[in-house]
Amino acid sequence: MTILKDLLRYTAVFLVLALTFIACPNPNGGNGDVPGNTGTPDTSWYNEDDTEFSIVTANQLAGLAELVNAGNNFAGKTVKLSGSINLASYARGEGWTPIGDYNNHFTGTFDGGGYTISGLTINRPDFWCQGLFGYVGTGGSVKNLNLTGLAVVGMEPVGGLAGQNEGTVEKVSVSGSVTGRVNDYPLESNTGGLVGRNSGTVLDSRVTGNVSGLTGVGGLVGGNDGTVQNSYATGSVSGQGWVGGLVGDNGGTVQNSYATGNVTGTDTGVGGLVGLNYGTVQNSYATGSVASTAARVGGLVGSNSGGVGGGDHTPVNIYATVENSYATGSVTGQHEVGGLVGSNGAVNSTVKNSAALNPSITRSSGTSTSFGRVVGSNGGGTLTNNHGRVNMAFNNTPSGTFTPTPTITSSDTGIHGADVSAGTGAGQYNIQSFWQITLGWNFSTIWVMGANNLPMLQGVGP
């Protein structure tokens, strides 16, 4: 029943989004029409016969927005930055008008050349598709770019770099704050520090700012139906439900990535890395604390919801998999609270080869069986070769030892996992052999033991 509710809720969200995306066209025509801004968009650098362009001023970047929003998608063309840009002249009033919208996608290549765009400001809480780019379409690419000091407020989807991405985002860093929808219509806000909604690919990117929104809120990506790889987020993330330190809701792939910020929510599906997972989470970890006043709360994933969809039509299997991952932050929730996963669904829901190393789990209600070291509740899904910290504490809210005291049955196929403890002896988790031999992790090309005596991802992060 839990899985069915999740699927129905998710379907309802997208029905609403399909009807409301017509609101995505940018307001006021363009950056030159936004009251209060002093910049004047410059399109003189553009020649339709050329395929490569170099820009270096705020006005030229605003000119790119005007060209794209007028219908030039830049397919087959490349725009390169030849220096850093400050957008202070486009920060007044509603601020920057994004490059592209729902009707006009950017499908060319934008190469930041390692330069920085600073001072991006957007204050449009009632408008859709907000970010430096409103909509990066299929075939589009944004890469090698730093965004610093940004302050973005939008409805949804909203992200520091892009509201919506169907292309490729690679080697982009974002610092600042992103705020999405705060009211209850529609259900999902699709708010991410980098990208609001991703159905393309995000590679080698990072966010070091704070993110807040309604539902579908992530430190890096709000909602993901594509691929997120080799990326991380370090800021705090807050929202209602489907809130994650890296990705809010994931129906695609999250791989070789991590989150370190604290995550808070007020509804179901809150996790240190991913809030709601109906895709794949692999080779990833979360270290921040996680708290929600509702159910299905996990140190790594709030709700891992596989199942069978399709309604009256041909059944479609939905596989939700968490593997080769770990979490270390404290977890607090109402019930269905787990060190790694809050709620694991029935059919097609799998958690394997992973470890819950959280210091404590705190719950406010529920029975003594609605939480566990690894998984808070298991609806019949598959649990394989998982381990839980042997001295993990179970508490009531606001404080005190859980009553009745839970009975911990050590089993690598149970909700509490097999016992594992801190230390560098055989079978303890501060030694590589536990991860490499017991859990079968790849320390040749993916993992390395870090200075904190826990696995870290090779080539990801500082």
PAZADO-784466 format. One record per residue (C-alpha): x, y, z. Coordinates in nm, 4 decimals. Example, Ala and Ser with C-alpha at 12.3 -4.5 7.8 and 13.67 -1.06 7.14 Angstrom:
! PAZADO-784466
+----------+----------+----------+
!       xx !       yy !       zz !
+----------+----------+----------+
!   1.2300 !  -0.4500 !   0.7800 !
!   1.3670 !  -0.1060 !   0.7140 !
+----------+----------+----------+
END
This chain:
! PAZADO-784466
+----------+----------+----------+
!       xx !       yy !       zz !
+----------+----------+----------+
!   0.0000 !   0.0000 !   0.0000 !
!   0.2857 !   0.2368 !   0.0812 !
!   0.4385 !   0.1800 !  -0.2616 !
!   0.1035 !   0.2350 !  -0.4333 !
!   0.0534 !   0.5628 !  -0.2493 !
!   0.3992 !   0.6814 !  -0.3497 !
!   0.3393 !   0.5918 !  -0.7136 !
!  -0.0012 !   0.7548 !  -0.7250 !
!   0.1338 !   1.0670 !  -0.5611 !
!   0.4211 !   1.0831 !  -0.8062 !
!   0.1860 !   1.0340 !  -1.1035 !
!  -0.0399 !   1.3108 !  -0.9760 !
!   0.2544 !   1.5469 !  -0.9550 !
!   0.3469 !   1.4984 !  -1.3160 !
!  -0.0105 !   1.5349 !  -1.4376 !
!  -0.0172 !   1.8731 !  -1.2679 !
!   0.3235 !   1.9663 !  -1.4081 !
!   0.2176 !   1.8708 !  -1.7593 !
!  -0.0721 !   2.1151 !  -1.7337 !
!   0.1244 !   2.3961 !  -1.5747 !
!   0.4503 !   2.4011 !  -1.7691 !
!   0.2885 !   2.6493 !  -2.0064 !
!   0.3715 !   2.9019 !  -1.7351 !
!   0.7454 !   2.8555 !  -1.8035 !
!   0.7945 !   3.1325 !  -2.0609 !
!   1.0055 !   3.4085 !  -1.9075 !
!   0.8238 !   3.7139 !  -1.7722 !
!   0.8724 !   4.0697 !  -1.8987 !
!   1.0264 !   3.9611 !  -2.2295 !
!   1.3934 !   3.9669 !  -2.1285 !
!   1.6646 !   4.1172 !  -1.9107 !
!   1.6358 !   4.4536 !  -2.0856 !
!   1.2706 !   4.4800 !  -1.9820 !
!   1.3092 !   4.3998 !  -1.6109 !
!   1.2373 !   4.7150 !  -1.4078 !
!   1.5309 !   4.8358 !  -1.1982 !
!   1.8113 !   4.6631 !  -1.3854 !
!   2.0727 !   4.8940 !  -1.5377 !
!   2.2274 !   4.6550 !  -1.7894 !
!   2.1492 !   4.6642 !  -2.1603 !
!   2.1537 !   4.3263 !  -2.3387 !
!   2.4078 !   4.3125 !  -2.6214 !
!   2.3558 !   4.0772 !  -2.9172 !
!   2.6059 !   4.2442 !  -3.1501 !
!   2.8533 !   3.9562 !  -3.0978 !
!   2.6192 !   3.7096 !  -3.2681 !
!   2.6341 !   3.6178 !  -3.6377 !
!   2.4087 !   3.3360 !  -3.7529 !
!   2.6736 !   3.2111 !  -3.9970 !
!   2.9290 !   3.1452 !  -3.7210 !
!   2.9349 !   2.8417 !  -3.4932 !
!   3.1645 !   2.9638 !  -3.2131 !
!   3.1342 !   3.2799 !  -3.0096 !
!   3.3311 !   3.4392 !  -2.7262 !
!   3.1621 !   3.6626 !  -2.4690 !
!   3.3013 !   3.8397 !  -2.1632 !
!   3.0471 !   4.0962 !  -2.0351 !
!   2.7208 !   4.0796 !  -1.8423 !
!   2.5422 !   4.2537 !  -2.1293 !
!   2.6658 !   3.9941 !  -2.3792 !
!   2.5414 !   3.7133 !  -2.1513 !
!   2.2061 !   3.8919 !  -2.1286 !
!   2.2141 !   3.9084 !  -2.5078 !
!   2.2441 !   3.5291 !  -2.5167 !
!   1.9284 !   3.5073 !  -2.3033 !
!   1.7429 !   3.7373 !  -2.5428 !
!   1.8479 !   3.5352 !  -2.8462 !
!   1.7494 !   3.2014 !  -2.6929 !
!   1.4213 !   3.3290 !  -2.5513 !
!   1.3338 !   3.4647 !  -2.8958 !
!   1.3653 !   3.1165 !  -3.0461 !
!   1.7359 !   3.0684 !  -3.1323 !
!   1.8281 !   2.7397 !  -2.9626 !
!   2.1998 !   2.7583 !  -3.0616 !
!   2.1976 !   2.3951 !  -3.1793 !
!   2.5418 !   2.3103 !  -3.3182 !
!   2.6897 !   2.6327 !  -3.1824 !
!   2.9283 !   2.6989 !  -2.8921 !
!   2.9404 !   3.0018 !  -2.6657 !
!   3.2581 !   3.0423 !  -2.4607 !
!   3.3411 !   3.2732 !  -2.1749 !
!   3.6745 !   3.4507 !  -2.2185 !
!   3.6677 !   3.6009 !  -1.8698 !
!   3.4666 !   3.6166 !  -1.5481 !
!   3.1379 !   3.8072 !  -1.5351 !
!   2.9600 !   3.9960 !  -1.2553 !
!   2.5829 !   4.0205 !  -1.2943 !
!   2.5318 !   4.3070 !  -1.0483 !
!   2.3699 !   4.5208 !  -1.3213 !
!   2.0982 !   4.2557 !  -1.3533 !
!   2.0349 !   4.2020 !  -0.9823 !
!   1.7655 !   4.4603 !  -0.9123 !
!   1.3915 !   4.4039 !  -0.8949 !
!   1.3115 !   4.0538 !  -1.0186 !
!   1.6741 !   4.0113 !  -1.1195 !
!   1.8097 !   3.7967 !  -1.4005 !
!   1.5847 !   3.6598 !  -1.6751 !
!   1.6997 !   3.2994 !  -1.7403 !
!   1.8505 !   3.1739 !  -2.0649 !
!   1.5747 !   2.9624 !  -2.2172 !
!   1.2282 !   2.8629 !  -2.1037 !
!   0.9825 !   2.5783 !  -2.1562 !
!   0.9100 !   2.6847 !  -2.5140 !
!   1.2643 !   2.7907 !  -2.6046 !
!   1.5384 !   2.5480 !  -2.4985 !
!   1.9109 !   2.6123 !  -2.5100 !
!   2.0531 !   2.3149 !  -2.7054 !
!   2.3982 !   2.4464 !  -2.7892 !
!   2.7202 !   2.4273 !  -2.5860 !
!   2.8043 !   2.6816 !  -2.3175 !
!   3.1687 !   2.6497 !  -2.2097 !
!   3.2590 !   2.8564 !  -1.9058 !
!   3.6296 !   2.7972 !  -1.9606 !
!   3.6782 !   2.7645 !  -1.5841 !
!   3.5697 !   3.1270 !  -1.5332 !
!   3.3218 !   3.2560 !  -1.2757 !
!   2.9807 !   3.4192 !  -1.3016 !
!   2.9117 !   3.6034 !  -0.9763 !
!   2.6164 !   3.7909 !  -0.8340 !
!   2.3355 !   3.5957 !  -1.0031 !
!   2.0147 !   3.7189 !  -0.8414 !
!   1.6622 !   3.6008 !  -0.9230 !
!   1.3571 !   3.6971 !  -0.7192 !
!   1.0570 !   3.5436 !  -0.8935 !
!   0.8674 !   3.3267 !  -0.6440 !
!   0.5689 !   3.3097 !  -0.8820 !
!   0.7522 !   3.2092 !  -1.2016 !
!   0.8671 !   2.8756 !  -1.3369 !
!   1.1961 !   2.7539 !  -1.4879 !
!   1.4338 !   2.9733 !  -1.2914 !
!   1.8143 !   2.9644 !  -1.2813 !
!   2.1001 !   3.1078 !  -1.4872 !
!   1.9478 !   2.8860 !  -1.7560 !
!   1.5742 !   2.8311 !  -1.7526 !
!   1.5781 !   2.5230 !  -1.9733 !
!   1.8745 !   2.3275 !  -2.1137 !
!   1.7219 !   2.1038 !  -2.3789 !
!   1.8200 !   1.7695 !  -2.5280 !
!   2.1655 !   1.7962 !  -2.6827 !
!   2.2491 !   2.1065 !  -2.4840 !
!   2.5624 !   2.1284 !  -2.2692 !
!   2.6846 !   2.3567 !  -1.9918 !
!   3.0349 !   2.2906 !  -1.8602 !
!   3.3476 !   2.4267 !  -1.6909 !
!   3.1682 !   2.7015 !  -1.5012 !
!   3.1676 !   2.8454 !  -1.1488 !
!   2.8689 !   3.0310 !  -1.0035 !
!   2.9385 !   3.2229 !  -0.6826 !
!   2.7329 !   3.4413 !  -0.4529 !
!   2.4031 !   3.3536 !  -0.6153 !
!   2.0611 !   3.4092 !  -0.4597 !
!   1.7853 !   3.2402 !  -0.6597 !
!   1.4164 !   3.2377 !  -0.5682 !
!   1.1652 !   3.0785 !  -0.8029 !
!   0.8526 !   2.8671 !  -0.8199 !
!   0.9643 !   2.5420 !  -0.9849 !
!   1.1635 !   2.3880 !  -1.1316 !
!   1.4379 !   2.6067 !  -0.9906 !
!   1.8145 !   2.5570 !  -0.9627 !
!   2.1271 !   2.7664 !  -0.9316 !
!   2.2463 !   2.6707 !  -1.2791 !
!   1.9270 !   2.5530 !  -1.4487 !
!   1.5600 !   2.5082 !  -1.3733 !
!   1.5285 !   2.2130 !  -1.6115 !
!   1.8069 !   2.0063 !  -1.7705 !
!   1.7626 !   1.7515 !  -2.0486 !
!   2.1200 !   1.7832 !  -2.1723 !
!   2.4588 !   1.7560 !  -2.0012 !
!   2.5893 !   1.9569 !  -1.7065 !
!   2.9563 !   1.8896 !  -1.6406 !
!   3.2167 !   2.0406 !  -1.4079 !
!   2.9939 !   2.3132 !  -1.2705 !
!   3.0213 !   2.4486 !  -0.9160 !
!   2.7589 !   2.6546 !  -0.7358 !
!   2.7788 !   2.8512 !  -0.4109 !
!   2.4965 !   3.0580 !  -0.2662 !
!   2.1310 !   2.9917 !  -0.1858 !
!   1.8394 !   2.8509 !  -0.3846 !
!   1.4781 !   2.8749 !  -0.2687 !
!   1.1843 !   2.7097 !  -0.4410 !
!   0.8087 !   2.6986 !  -0.4036 !
!   0.6771 !   2.7315 !  -0.0492 !
!   0.3017 !   2.6818 !  -0.0983 !
!   0.1087 !   2.3606 !  -0.1568 !
!   0.0224 !   2.3701 !  -0.5263 !
!   0.1275 !   2.1692 !  -0.7122 !
!   0.2664 !   1.8980 !  -0.4884 !
!   0.6281 !   1.9175 !  -0.5969 !
!   0.8685 !   2.2126 !  -0.6059 !
!   1.1641 !   2.0551 !  -0.7911 !
!   1.4273 !   2.2681 !  -0.6210 !
!   1.7993 !   2.1923 !  -0.6439 !
!   2.1197 !   2.3789 !  -0.5719 !
!   2.2424 !   2.3025 !  -0.9246 !
!   1.9401 !   2.1811 !  -1.1249 !
!   1.5713 !   2.1836 !  -1.0375 !
!   1.4641 !   1.8906 !  -1.2549 !
!   1.7152 !   1.6684 !  -1.4344 !
!   1.6307 !   1.4179 !  -1.7061 !
!   1.9736 !   1.4486 !  -1.8646 !
!   2.3191 !   1.3993 !  -1.7159 !
!   2.4989 !   1.5765 !  -1.4315 !
!   2.8699 !   1.4972 !  -1.3986 !
!   3.1578 !   1.6123 !  -1.1769 !
!   2.9615 !   1.8982 !  -1.0230 !
!   2.9130 !   2.0407 !  -0.6747 !
!   2.7035 !   2.2741 !  -0.4622 !
!   2.8210 !   2.4440 !  -0.1428 !
!   2.5102 !   2.6469 !  -0.0625 !
!   2.1805 !   2.5987 !   0.1199 !
!   1.8626 !   2.4850 !  -0.0537 !
!   1.5002 !   2.5050 !   0.0580 !
!   1.1661 !   2.4331 !  -0.1040 !
!   0.8468 !   2.2344 !  -0.0755 !
!   0.8665 !   1.8765 !  -0.2084 !
!   1.1340 !   1.7274 !  -0.4328 !
!   1.4173 !   1.9287 !  -0.2807 !
!   1.7851 !   1.8322 !  -0.3117 !
!   2.1195 !   1.9887 !  -0.2350 !
!   2.2325 !   1.9245 !  -0.5940 !
!   1.9210 !   1.8207 !  -0.7913 !
!   1.5568 !   1.8521 !  -0.6886 !
!   1.4126 !   1.5734 !  -0.9034 !
!   1.6197 !   1.3296 !  -1.1074 !
!   1.5034 !   1.1005 !  -1.3872 !
!   1.8439 !   1.1006 !  -1.5535 !
!   2.1958 !   1.0428 !  -1.4241 !
!   2.3935 !   1.2097 !  -1.1449 !
!   2.7549 !   1.0954 !  -1.1201 !
!   3.0749 !   1.1968 !  -0.9403 !
!   2.9072 !   1.4924 !  -0.7709 !
!   2.8444 !   1.6232 !  -0.4200 !
!   2.6636 !   1.8807 !  -0.2077 !
!   2.7667 !   2.0231 !   0.1283 !
!   2.4948 !   2.2707 !   0.2322 !
!   2.1860 !   2.2258 !   0.4459 !
!   1.8618 !   2.1216 !   0.2747 !
!   1.5083 !   2.1771 !   0.4017 !
!   1.1556 !   2.1177 !   0.2777 !
!   0.8431 !   1.9151 !   0.3416 !
!   0.8712 !   1.5678 !   0.1858 !
!   1.0994 !   1.4003 !  -0.0679 !
!   1.3940 !   1.5950 !   0.0664 !
!   1.7529 !   1.4748 !   0.0231 !
!   2.0999 !   1.6082 !   0.0881 !
!   2.1896 !   1.5458 !  -0.2776 !
!   1.8650 !   1.4613 !  -0.4644 !
!   1.5043 !   1.5099 !  -0.3533 !
!   1.3362 !   1.2362 !  -0.5571 !
!   1.5271 !   0.9952 !  -0.7763 !
!   1.3841 !   0.7818 !  -1.0530 !
!   1.7140 !   0.7645 !  -1.2393 !
!   2.0680 !   0.6874 !  -1.1265 !
!   2.2742 !   0.8446 !  -0.8489 !
!   2.6239 !   0.7046 !  -0.8595 !
!   2.9634 !   0.7811 !  -0.7021 !
!   2.8292 !   1.0831 !  -0.5158 !
!   2.7847 !   1.2135 !  -0.1615 !
!   2.6242 !   1.4757 !   0.0624 !
!   2.7466 !   1.6188 !   0.3924 !
!   2.4805 !   1.8757 !   0.4855 !
!   2.2059 !   1.8441 !   0.7448 !
!   1.8616 !   1.7612 !   0.6051 !
!   1.5257 !   1.8534 !   0.7583 !
!   1.1665 !   1.7898 !   0.6521 !
!   0.8098 !   1.7918 !   0.7760 !
!   0.6630 !   1.5150 !   0.5599 !
!   0.7494 !   1.1618 !   0.4474 !
!   1.0573 !   1.0663 !   0.2506 !
!   1.3546 !   1.2512 !   0.4004 !
!   1.7088 !   1.1186 !   0.3574 !
!   2.0686 !   1.2255 !   0.3991 !
!   2.1360 !   1.1618 !   0.0286 !
!   1.7977 !   1.0978 !  -0.1402 !
!   1.4464 !   1.1590 !  -0.0076 !
!   1.2428 !   0.9260 !  -0.2301 !
!   1.4193 !   0.6624 !  -0.4416 !
!   1.2498 !   0.4628 !  -0.7166 !
!   1.5710 !   0.4294 !  -0.9167 !
!   1.9297 !   0.3360 !  -0.8313 !
!   2.1615 !   0.4700 !  -0.5609 !
!   2.5081 !   0.3188 !  -0.5914 !
!   2.8554 !   0.3839 !  -0.4487 !
!   2.7421 !   0.6834 !  -0.2459 !
!   2.7284 !   0.8120 !   0.1117 !
!   2.5826 !   1.0770 !   0.3413 !
!   2.7272 !   1.2188 !   0.6625 !
!   2.4802 !   1.4891 !   0.7724 !
!   2.2103 !   1.4585 !   1.0358 !
!   1.8571 !   1.3871 !   0.9116 !
!   1.5342 !   1.4894 !   1.0821 !
!   1.1642 !   1.4925 !   0.9958 !
!   0.8470 !   1.5262 !   1.1976 !
!   0.6892 !   1.2563 !   0.9781 !
!   0.7678 !   0.8972 !   0.8750 !
!   1.0081 !   0.7226 !   0.6363 !
!   1.3297 !   0.8908 !   0.7387 !
!   1.6742 !   0.7464 !   0.6661 !
!   2.0374 !   0.8414 !   0.7054 !
!   2.0873 !   0.7766 !   0.3328 !
!   1.7408 !   0.7325 !   0.1733 !
!   1.4024 !   0.8173 !   0.3232 !
!   1.1829 !   0.5877 !   0.1155 !
!   1.3129 !   0.3164 !  -0.1173 !
!   1.0017 !   0.2410 !  -0.3226 !
!   1.0092 !  -0.0217 !  -0.5923 !
!   0.6939 !  -0.1874 !  -0.7198 !
!   0.4822 !  -0.2562 !  -1.0239 !
!   0.3158 !   0.0290 !  -1.2110 !
!   0.1121 !   0.0588 !  -1.5259 !
!  -0.2380 !   0.0470 !  -1.3813 !
!  -0.4820 !  -0.1308 !  -1.6130 !
!  -0.2245 !  -0.1347 !  -1.8887 !
!   0.0811 !  -0.3572 !  -1.9289 !
!   0.2545 !  -0.3843 !  -1.5884 !
!   0.5838 !  -0.1967 !  -1.5574 !
!   0.8428 !  -0.3032 !  -1.3021 !
!   0.9894 !  -0.0197 !  -1.0987 !
!   1.3195 !  -0.1166 !  -0.9395 !
!   1.4449 !   0.0736 !  -0.6359 !
!   1.7998 !  -0.0233 !  -0.5439 !
!   2.0439 !   0.0991 !  -0.2810 !
!   2.3840 !  -0.0670 !  -0.2946 !
!   2.7465 !  -0.0178 !  -0.1908 !
!   2.6635 !   0.2854 !   0.0211 !
!   2.6764 !   0.4081 !   0.3807 !
!   2.5499 !   0.6773 !   0.6180 !
!   2.6970 !   0.8223 !   0.9378 !
!   2.4584 !   1.0967 !   1.0565 !
!   2.2058 !   1.0826 !   1.3387 !
!   1.8461 !   1.0205 !   1.2270 !
!   1.5247 !   1.1532 !   1.3826 !
!   1.1681 !   1.0861 !   1.2694 !
!   0.8194 !   0.9836 !   1.3698 !
!   0.8388 !   0.6151 !   1.2709 !
!   0.9830 !   0.3970 !   0.9922 !
!   1.3198 !   0.5406 !   1.0811 !
!   1.6396 !   0.3657 !   0.9712 !
!   2.0089 !   0.4308 !   0.9850 !
!   2.0370 !   0.3730 !   0.6110 !
!   1.6804 !   0.3597 !   0.4715 !
!   1.3578 !   0.4642 !   0.6442 !
!   1.1142 !   0.2465 !   0.4490 !
!   1.2007 !  -0.0312 !   0.2063 !
!   0.9102 !  -0.1347 !  -0.0156 !
!   0.7898 !  -0.4781 !  -0.1159 !
!   0.8554 !  -0.6167 !  -0.4617 !
!   1.1574 !  -0.4766 !  -0.6520 !
!   1.2946 !  -0.2853 !  -0.3502 !
!   1.6533 !  -0.3803 !  -0.2655 !
!   1.9164 !  -0.2700 !  -0.0144 !
!   2.2470 !  -0.4555 !  -0.0335 !
!   2.6184 !  -0.4463 !   0.0471 !
!   2.5766 !  -0.1349 !   0.2590 !
!   2.6411 !  -0.0120 !   0.6132 !
!   2.4584 !   0.2055 !   0.8660 !
!   2.7163 !   0.3689 !   1.0929 !
!   2.4865 !   0.6229 !   1.2570 !
!   2.5421 !   0.7103 !   1.6237 !
!   2.1686 !   0.7165 !   1.7007 !
!   1.8094 !   0.6815 !   1.5834 !
!   1.5402 !   0.8867 !   1.7548 !
!   1.1668 !   0.8278 !   1.7075 !
!   0.8527 !   0.9931 !   1.8367 !
!   0.5935 !   0.7194 !   1.7738 !
!   0.5305 !   0.3749 !   1.6290 !
!   0.5911 !   0.0232 !   1.7467 !
!   0.9248 !  -0.1235 !   1.8453 !
!   0.9434 !  -0.2938 !   1.5055 !
!   0.9011 !   0.0154 !   1.2881 !
!   1.2670 !   0.1081 !   1.2964 !
!   1.6021 !  -0.0629 !   1.2566 !
!   1.9728 !  -0.0090 !   1.2354 !
!   1.9741 !  -0.0509 !   0.8563 !
!   1.6072 !  -0.0232 !   0.7490 !
!   1.3259 !   0.1271 !   0.9552 !
!   1.0606 !  -0.0969 !   0.8017 !
!   1.0725 !  -0.3582 !   0.5280 !
!   0.7590 !  -0.4333 !   0.3280 !
!   0.8983 !  -0.7528 !   0.1848 !
!   1.1827 !  -0.6157 !  -0.0244 !
!   1.5255 !  -0.7732 !  -0.0500 !
!   1.7924 !  -0.7098 !   0.2134 !
!   2.1327 !  -0.8611 !   0.1420 !
!   2.4741 !  -0.8342 !   0.3113 !
!   2.4046 !  -0.5192 !   0.5125 !
!   2.5660 !  -0.4181 !   0.8417 !
!   2.4662 !  -0.1928 !   1.1301 !
!   2.6773 !  -0.0200 !   1.3928 !
!   2.6688 !  -0.2411 !   1.6991 !
!   2.6430 !   0.0424 !   1.9552 !
!   2.3828 !   0.2496 !   1.7682 !
!   2.1542 !   0.4179 !   2.0228 !
!   1.7719 !   0.4098 !   1.9995 !
!   1.5947 !   0.7012 !   2.1670 !
!   1.2537 !   0.8542 !   2.2222 !
!   1.1749 !   1.2164 !   2.1414 !
!   1.2726 !   1.4399 !   2.3013 !
!   1.5159 !   1.2271 !   2.4979 !
!   1.5640 !   0.9028 !   2.6832 !
!   1.6120 !   0.5381 !   2.6077 !
!   1.3554 !   0.3757 !   2.3817 !
!   1.0883 !   0.1798 !   2.5665 !
!   1.0330 !  -0.1036 !   2.5132 !
!   1.3974 !  -0.1706 !   2.4417 !
!   1.4290 !  -0.3055 !   2.0877 !
!   1.5525 !  -0.6559 !   2.0368 !
!   1.8427 !  -0.6396 !   1.7955 !
!   1.8805 !  -0.9573 !   1.5953 !
!   2.2074 !  -0.9507 !   1.4062 !
!   2.1493 !  -1.0705 !   1.0493 !
!   2.2890 !  -0.9425 !   0.7217 !
!   1.9450 !  -1.0009 !   0.5652 !
!   1.7415 !  -0.8353 !   0.8420 !
!   1.6395 !  -0.4780 !   0.9164 !
!   1.9182 !  -0.4407 !   1.1734 !
!   2.1940 !  -0.5885 !   0.9584 !
!   2.4895 !  -0.7857 !   1.0849 !
!   2.6965 !  -0.6379 !   1.3671 !
!   2.9906 !  -0.4147 !   1.2833 !
!   3.1889 !  -0.1917 !   1.5182 !
!   3.4429 !   0.0888 !   1.4989 !
!   3.8085 !  -0.0023 !   1.4943 !
!   4.0861 !  -0.1320 !   1.2765 !
!   4.0668 !  -0.4966 !   1.3730 !
!   3.9380 !  -0.7771 !   1.1537 !
!   3.5742 !  -0.7168 !   1.0584 !
!   3.5669 !  -0.3592 !   1.1923 !
!   3.4656 !  -0.0707 !   0.9712 !
!   3.7729 !   0.1526 !   0.9979 !
!   3.9757 !  -0.0928 !   0.7933 !
!   3.9621 !  -0.1400 !   0.4174 !
!   3.9182 !  -0.5165 !   0.4288 !
!   3.5691 !  -0.4841 !   0.5804 !
!   3.4475 !  -0.2824 !   0.2832 !
!   3.6502 !  -0.4602 !   0.0182 !
!   3.6103 !  -0.8213 !   0.1299 !
!   3.2929 !  -0.8319 !   0.3409 !
!   3.0890 !  -0.5896 !   0.1294 !
!   3.2690 !  -0.6463 !  -0.2014 !
!   3.3472 !  -0.2805 !  -0.2764 !
!   3.5839 !  -0.1738 !  -0.5560 !
!   3.8964 !  -0.0072 !  -0.4169 !
!   4.0768 !  -0.0155 !  -0.7521 !
!   3.8825 !   0.2552 !  -0.9358 !
!   3.5977 !   0.3773 !  -0.7113 !
!   3.6857 !   0.3894 !  -0.3401 !
!   3.9838 !   0.4797 !  -0.1246 !
!   4.0156 !   0.4875 !   0.2531 !
!   4.0122 !   0.8488 !   0.3683 !
!   4.1887 !   1.0328 !   0.6481 !
!   3.8807 !   0.9756 !   0.8678 !
!   3.9222 !   0.5964 !   0.8316 !
!   3.6085 !   0.5673 !   0.6214 !
!   3.5767 !   0.5109 !   0.2457 !
!   3.5907 !   0.8132 !   0.0175 !
!   3.5248 !   0.8331 !  -0.3555 !
!   3.8263 !   0.8603 !  -0.5800 !
!   3.8360 !   1.1896 !  -0.7703 !
!   3.5159 !   1.3250 !  -0.6148 !
!   3.5365 !   1.6208 !  -0.3785 !
!   3.8307 !   1.8125 !  -0.2352 !
+----------+----------+----------+
END
